[in-house]
Amino acid sequence: MPYKSDQETINDLHILKRMRKNILQSAYLSKDGHIPSSFSILECLYCIFIKDPQITGKKFLRDFDFILSKGHA
């Protein structure tokens, strides 16, 4: 996999920062949610669903089943 440019890395960090802000706002407005769990998995989901070109295709997403388990209750 080729190295990312500095600008691409900065863009990714800005997007992730906005996503964290949205998580905080949603949790605050709903008075519910588990913020640490949401934050801890954010980068993984971002890489899988946004950055991976094999997964981001619309046909693939329709046929894709995703199961997430963090290994604790």
SETOR-566850 format. One line per field, with one value per residue (C-alpha): z, y, x; residue in one letter. Coordinates in nm, 3 decimals. Layout:
BEGIN
w [Z, ...]
v [Y, ...]
u [X, ...]
residuo [A, ...]
This chain:
BEGIN
w [0.000, -0.093, 0.172, 0.227, 0.164, 0.457, 0.320, 0.293, 0.654, 0.769, 0.580, 0.744, 1.088, 1.022, 0.912, 1.221, 1.443, 1.291, 1.343, 1.710, 1.748, 1.594, 1.837, 2.133, 2.010, 1.950, 2.295, 2.460, 2.278, 2.334, 2.694, 2.606, 2.447, 2.539, 2.410, 2.488, 2.288, 1.996, 2.000, 2.032, 1.716, 1.503, 1.321, 1.242, 1.088, 0.903, 0.742, 0.655, 0.514, 0.388, 0.295, 0.157, -0.217, -0.236, 0.023, -0.078, -0.403, -0.387, -0.512, -0.256, 0.031, -0.067, -0.055, 0.253, 0.599, 0.877, 1.226, 1.496, 1.825, 2.066, 2.277, 2.595, 2.731]
v [0.000, 0.338, 0.592, 0.864, 1.224, 1.464, 1.642, 1.317, 1.232, 1.579, 1.543, 1.206, 1.355, 1.641, 1.398, 1.181, 1.491, 1.588, 1.233, 1.244, 1.577, 1.422, 1.130, 1.369, 1.581, 1.275, 1.133, 1.469, 1.530, 1.178, 1.165, 0.813, 0.627, 0.498, 0.749, 0.555, 0.252, 0.473, 0.651, 0.333, 0.175, 0.489, 0.464, 0.096, 0.157, 0.463, 0.260, -0.030, 0.160, 0.488, 0.422, 0.066, 0.089, -0.273, -0.209, 0.140, 0.020, 0.040, -0.315, -0.458, -0.269, -0.409, -0.763, -0.709, -0.837, -0.674, -0.819, -0.621, -0.774, -0.600, -0.910, -0.788, -0.741]
u [0.000, 0.148, 0.230, -0.025, 0.062, 0.072, -0.235, -0.431, -0.341, -0.448, -0.778, -0.842, -0.774, -1.017, -1.287, -1.234, -1.247, -1.584, -1.709, -1.608, -1.787, -2.101, -2.079, -2.052, -2.344, -2.563, -2.486, -2.551, -2.880, -3.011, -2.883, -2.772, -2.483, -2.142, -1.890, -1.567, -1.684, -1.782, -1.447, -1.243, -1.385, -1.413, -1.077, -1.131, -1.472, -1.344, -1.066, -1.293, -1.590, -1.439, -1.078, -1.086, -1.164, -1.285, -1.555, -1.667, -1.826, -2.206, -2.264, -2.024, -2.190, -2.531, -2.394, -2.181, -2.271, -2.073, -2.059, -1.881, -1.776, -1.544, -1.516, -1.679, -2.030]
residuo [M, P, Y, K, S, D, Q, E, T, I, N, D, L, H, I, L, K, R, M, R, K, N, I, L, Q, S, A, Y, L, S, K, D, G, H, I, P, S, S, F, S, I, L, E, C, L, Y, C, I, F, I, K, D, P, Q, I, T, G, K, K, F, L, R, D, F, D, F, I, L, S, K, G, H, A]
